[in-house]
Amino acid sequence: MAYGLINFASLAEYEAYRVRLKADQQGRDNFNFALKEHFILQEKRSFLSCVPQTFLQGVNAQ
């Protein structure tokens, strides 16, 4: 099982990202390879909200 977290400022930005991803040949090739090799058996999406008091806690600012 694996998890991936991606942060977007808005749902509109997320939707624009999905459109770009689907239009990208390397992105499609990578996704199709992962499906063919059974790296992806199930995909679920959850939309979460950041908790300002804890977001990026412990990350060193540079």
C-alpha positions, 0 to 999 in steps of 0.5 A: 500500500502506498500513499501520495499527498499533493497540495493544491491551493484550490479544487480548480488548480487540482482540476487543471493539474489533472487536465495537464497530466492526462495530456502529457504523453510521458504521464500517460505512458507511466500510468499505463505501465503501472497498470499493466505491471499491476503496480496500481490495483486500486485508486482512491482519492480523499480531499483533506484540509490542512490544519494551520497549526500543524502544517509544515511543523518541523520543516526547516525554512531555508 
